[in-house]
Amino acid sequence: MTRTRTVADSGFSLIELAFALVLAAVLAAMAMPSFGTYLQNVQIRTAAEALLNGVQLARAEAVRRNTNVEFVLDTNTGWTVSPVGGDPLQTRLETDGSPNARVAVTPAGATRLTFNGFGRVLTPNPDASEPISQIVINNPAGGACSTASGRMRCLQVRVTTGGNVRLCDPTYAADDPRGC
C-alpha cells in the first residue's frame, strides 16, 4: 500500500532547520570583520566629504558675498562657516555621521581657513594665524592607514593658496586621479 503525503508531512525537519541556522551563523561570522572595516571606512569617507563640503561652502560664500569668509575647524570633524566677524552660515557637529573619525591638520595646530572675495586663501588669516592647507582624516577605531589594497582608507582634504579644494587618497600614486 502506498502512502499519500498530507499537508502535515510537508515542510522542514528539525535537522534541516538546525543545519540552515548553523550555516547562516558561520557565514555571518566570516563576514563580520569585513563589515566592521567597511563601517569604519564609511565614517572616514563621511567626515572627509563633510570637511570638503564645508571648505567649498566657505569659498563659494566668499565669492558670492565678495567678502572674507572663514572655515573654522572645531573639535575633530566639526566645523563652522561664517563671514569674518559675522554670524555662522552653517555648522556641522563632530558627531554627525562620523563619531570615530579623527583629523590631523597641516600646519599643526591650525584651526582656521579664510577665503577672500576672489576665492583665494588669505595668508595669514585675519587673526594672524597660518591657514589650514591640509586635513588628514583617519579612524583609530579601525586601525592604521594602509596601502590601496589594505583595509583602512585614510583620506585628505587639500587646499591650495589659489583656493582649489580637493579630496584625495594618499595611498595612490600622484599621477592617479584618486591620489594626492
N, C-alpha and C positions, 0 to 999 in steps of 0.2 A: 504494500500500500504506500502510495506517495503522499507526502505531507505538503500541504499548500501553505505558503507564507501568509502570515497575518500582519496587520499594522504593528502589533506589539513586537514582532520579530525584526523589524527594520530599525536602522539607526546604528550608533556606535556602541561597541562593547567597552567595558571599563578599562581593559588593557589597551585598546586603541586610543582612548581618550588620554590615558596616562602617558603613552608614547608621544602623542602630539604635544602635550604640555611640556614634557622633558625636552623635546626637540626645540620648541619655541623658547624655552629658558636658556638652552645652550646657545642658540643664535643671538638672543638678546645680550647674553654675557659677552659674546665675541664682539658685538657692535658697540658696547658701552664706552670703551676707551676712545674710539674714533668719534663718537658723538660728543664726548666731553671736550675733545680738542676742537671739534667743529664749533661748539658753543663759545669757547674762549676766543677763537678766531673771529667769530661774528661780533663779539664785543670790541675787539681791536678795530675791525672794519667800521662798526657803528661810530666809535669815538673818533676815528680818523676822518670819516666823512662829515661828522658834525663840526669838527675843528676846521676842516676845509671850507664848509659852508659858512661858518662864522667869519673867517678871514675874507672870503669872497663877498659876503654881505657888507663888511666894513668898507671894502674897496668900492663896491658899487654905490653905496650910500655917499661916500666921499665925492665921487664923480657926480652923482645926481644932485647933491646939495651944494657942490662947489665949495666945500669947506673941509677942514680936518676932521676925520672920524677915526676913532680908535677901537681896536680889538684888545680887550684885556682878558688875559687868561687867569681864571680864578683857581681854585684848588683842582689839580689834575685836569680833567677834561671839561670842566665848567668854564663858561666864558660870557662876556658881556660886550655888546657893540653899542657905542654911543658917540655923538658928536663931542669933541673935546670940550669939557666943562658943561655938557648938557645932560639931559635925561636919557636913560637907556632906551635904545630902539628895540633890542632883542637880547634875551638872556637864555642860556642853557645851563641846566644844573648838571653837576658831575654824575648824578645817579640816573640820569635819563638814558636808559638802554645800555650802559656800559660801566657798571659799578666796579669791575675788576681792572679796567684799563688804567694805565699809568703813563705819564708823559715825562720826557726829558727835553729841555729846551736849550737851544743854542742861540746866543751865548748863555752860559749858565746863569741862572737867576733872573733872566729877562721875563717880564710878565706882560709887556705891552707892545703893540704894533700900531703905528699911526700912519694913515694914508692922507695925502693932500688932495685937493680938488682935481688933480690930473690923474689920480690913481697910483701915484708913486709913493714909495715908503719914505717917510721923514727920518733922516738920520742926523742927529739923535732925535728921540721923541721930544715933545714939548716939555716934559719933566726932566730932560737931560739924560734919561736912561737909554741904553742901547736897545734897538728894536729886535724883536724876535726874527730870526732868519730861518730857523728850522725847528720843527716839533717832531720828536720821535715817539711813537705810540707803541707800547708793549703791554703784556699782560702777565705779571709774575705768577698768577694762579695757574697759568698753562705751561710754565717752564720758560727756558731761554729761547731767544730767536735763533732760527737755524737757516739752512740753505733753502733754495727754491723748492727742493724736493722734500724738505723737512716738515716738521709738524706745526710749529708755532710761526705765524706770519706777522712780523712786526712791520709797521708802515711809517712813512714820514710825510709831513706836510712841509714843503719848502717854499720860501718866499724870496724873490729877488728884489733888489733895490728898485728895479723898474716897476714892481708891483705884480709881477706874474706869480700866480699861486699854483702849486702842483702837488698832487698826491702821488707818491711813488713807493716802490718796494725795493729796499736796499740789497736784497739777495740776488737781484737780476743785474746783468751787465749794463753799463751806462748806455750802450748803443741799443738796448732793448727798450721799446716804448714804455714798459712797466717799470724799468729800472730808474735809479736816481742818477 
